[in-house]
Amino acid sequence: MKAELEALSTRLEASEVRRKQAEEALYDFEERYRNLIGGSIQGIFVHREWNLLFANQALANILGYSSVRELMALDDISVVLAPYELDRLTVFRDARKRGGRVPTQYEFDAVRKDGTIITVLNIARAVNWEGKPAIQNAVLDISDRKQAEQRVLDEKERAENYLAIAGTMIVALTDQG
């Protein structure tokens, strides 16, 4: 009987050691995950039916909020969507929930806390969050890039107009000569 109790005690101790090792491994994993997400330049958030479940500081920064806590206080994350984007993004969200074919990467306009409109590149996917379906998003502010692209297009159009005018002038001068 004593040997059986000692064997049981040894097994319990070994089980406790394995449990503590598993807890430490989980803690290490969670810490690495928090550091990875927290240090990202991408805004990362998870929502269900536009209810914000998770957000990182980069998202708060992109949207002009001072903290994740302030951002999480929003009742509905759709308030950061430009009003003309809501219908399109709701269609994407609903199709993604049903397992439909939806672009995983797309751009949309968002509204910062101060009311300015920015363009973000979004990568979205369906996930399980606490055992229920949700949508995970990673966004990057591409407003500067979009403005630079527009300036290039404007310059190209201006150059094409100058060339067209110059060509017309050359033809006119040639006809006069």
C-alpha positions as CSV (number, residue, x, y, z in Angstrom):
1,M,0.0,0.0,0.0
2,K,2.8,2.4,0.9
3,A,4.5,1.6,-2.4
4,E,1.3,2.3,-4.3
5,L,0.9,5.7,-2.5
6,E,4.5,6.6,-3.3
7,A,4.0,5.7,-7.0
8,L,0.8,7.7,-7.1
9,S,2.6,10.6,-5.4
10,T,5.4,10.4,-8.0
11,R,2.9,10.4,-10.8
12,L,1.1,13.4,-9.3
13,E,4.4,15.3,-9.0
14,A,5.3,14.5,-12.6
15,S,1.9,15.6,-13.7
16,E,2.2,18.8,-11.8
17,V,5.7,19.5,-13.4
18,R,4.2,18.9,-16.9
19,R,1.3,21.2,-16.1
20,K,3.6,24.0,-15.0
21,Q,5.8,23.5,-18.1
22,A,2.7,23.7,-20.3
23,E,1.6,26.9,-18.5
24,E,5.1,28.4,-18.9
25,A,5.1,27.5,-22.6
26,L,1.6,29.0,-23.1
27,Y,2.7,32.2,-21.2
28,D,5.8,32.4,-23.4
29,F,3.8,32.0,-26.6
30,E,1.2,34.6,-25.4
31,E,4.0,37.0,-24.6
32,R,5.7,36.5,-28.0
33,Y,2.3,37.0,-29.7
34,R,1.6,40.2,-27.7
35,N,5.0,41.6,-28.6
36,L,4.6,40.7,-32.2
37,I,1.1,42.2,-32.5
38,G,1.9,45.2,-30.2
39,G,5.0,46.1,-32.1
40,S,3.4,45.8,-35.5
41,I,3.1,48.9,-37.8
42,Q,-0.1,47.3,-39.1
43,G,-3.3,48.0,-37.4
44,I,-4.8,44.7,-36.3
45,F,-8.3,44.1,-35.2
46,V,-10.9,41.4,-34.8
47,H,-14.6,42.1,-35.0
48,R,-17.9,40.3,-35.0
49,E,-20.9,42.0,-36.6
50,W,-18.8,45.3,-36.4
51,N,-18.4,44.8,-32.6
52,L,-14.7,45.3,-31.9
53,L,-13.3,42.3,-30.0
54,F,-9.5,43.1,-30.2
55,A,-7.3,45.9,-31.5
56,N,-3.7,46.8,-31.2
57,Q,-2.0,50.2,-30.6
58,A,-1.0,50.6,-34.2
59,L,-4.7,50.6,-35.2
60,A,-5.4,53.2,-32.6
61,N,-2.6,55.3,-34.0
62,I,-3.7,54.9,-37.6
63,L,-7.2,56.0,-36.6
64,G,-6.1,58.9,-34.4
65,Y,-7.1,57.5,-31.1
66,S,-4.7,57.9,-28.1
67,S,-5.1,54.4,-26.8
68,V,-6.5,51.0,-27.5
69,R,-8.9,51.5,-24.6
70,E,-10.3,54.6,-26.2
71,L,-10.8,52.7,-29.5
72,M,-12.3,49.7,-27.8
73,A,-14.9,52.0,-26.3
74,L,-16.5,52.5,-29.7
75,D,-19.9,50.7,-29.7
76,D,-19.5,49.9,-33.4
77,I,-16.2,49.7,-35.4
78,S,-18.1,50.6,-38.6
79,V,-18.2,54.2,-37.4
80,V,-14.5,54.4,-38.7
81,L,-15.6,53.5,-42.2
82,A,-16.2,56.3,-44.6
83,P,-20.0,56.3,-45.0
84,Y,-19.8,55.4,-48.7
85,E,-17.8,52.3,-47.9
86,L,-20.3,50.7,-45.4
87,D,-22.5,48.9,-47.9
88,R,-19.6,47.4,-49.9
89,L,-17.7,46.3,-46.8
90,T,-20.9,44.8,-45.2
91,V,-21.3,42.7,-48.3
92,F,-17.7,41.5,-48.0
93,R,-18.1,40.8,-44.3
94,D,-21.4,38.8,-44.7
95,A,-20.0,36.8,-47.7
96,R,-16.8,36.0,-45.7
97,K,-18.9,34.8,-42.8
98,R,-20.8,32.4,-45.2
99,G,-17.5,31.1,-46.6
100,G,-18.2,33.0,-49.9
101,R,-15.5,34.1,-52.3
102,V,-14.4,37.6,-51.2
103,P,-11.2,39.5,-51.9
104,T,-8.8,39.0,-49.0
105,Q,-7.0,42.2,-49.8
106,Y,-8.6,45.5,-50.7
107,E,-8.5,49.2,-50.1
108,F,-11.1,51.3,-48.3
109,D,-11.5,54.8,-46.9
110,A,-11.6,55.2,-43.2
111,V,-12.5,58.1,-40.9
112,R,-9.9,59.2,-38.3
113,K,-11.1,60.4,-34.9
114,D,-10.5,64.0,-36.1
115,G,-12.8,63.4,-39.1
116,T,-10.1,63.2,-41.8
117,I,-10.4,60.5,-44.4
118,I,-7.5,58.1,-45.0
119,T,-7.1,55.2,-47.4
120,V,-6.1,51.9,-45.9
121,L,-5.0,48.7,-47.4
122,N,-6.9,45.9,-45.6
123,I,-6.2,42.2,-45.4
124,A,-9.2,40.3,-43.9
125,R,-10.0,36.7,-43.1
126,A,-12.5,34.7,-41.2
127,V,-11.3,33.4,-37.9
128,N,-12.7,31.8,-34.8
129,W,-12.5,34.1,-31.8
130,E,-13.4,32.6,-28.4
131,G,-15.2,29.7,-30.2
132,K,-17.3,31.9,-32.5
133,P,-16.9,33.2,-36.0
134,A,-15.3,36.6,-36.4
135,I,-13.3,38.6,-38.9
136,Q,-9.6,39.5,-38.4
137,N,-8.2,42.5,-40.3
138,A,-4.7,43.9,-40.8
139,V,-4.7,47.5,-42.1
140,L,-2.0,49.8,-43.2
141,D,-2.4,53.6,-43.9
142,I,-1.6,54.1,-47.6
143,S,-2.9,57.6,-47.9
144,D,0.6,59.0,-48.7
145,R,1.1,56.4,-51.4
146,K,-2.3,57.1,-52.9
147,Q,-1.6,60.9,-53.0
148,A,1.8,60.3,-54.6
149,E,0.1,58.0,-57.2
150,Q,-2.5,60.7,-57.9
151,R,0.3,63.4,-58.3
152,V,2.0,61.1,-60.9
153,L,-1.2,60.6,-62.8
154,D,-1.9,64.4,-62.7
155,E,1.6,65.1,-64.0
156,K,1.2,62.5,-66.8
157,E,-2.1,64.0,-67.9
158,R,-0.6,67.5,-67.8
159,A,2.4,66.3,-69.9
160,E,0.1,64.6,-72.4
161,N,-1.9,67.8,-72.7
162,Y,1.2,69.9,-73.3
163,L,2.3,67.4,-76.0
164,A,-1.1,67.6,-77.6
165,I,-1.0,71.4,-77.6
166,A,2.6,71.4,-78.9
167,G,1.6,69.0,-81.7
168,T,-1.4,71.1,-82.7
169,M,0.9,74.2,-82.7
170,I,3.5,72.5,-84.9
171,V,0.8,71.4,-87.3
172,A,-0.6,74.9,-87.4
173,L,2.8,76.5,-88.0
174,T,3.6,73.9,-90.7
175,D,0.3,74.7,-92.5
176,Q,1.1,78.4,-92.4
177,G,4.6,78.0,-93.8
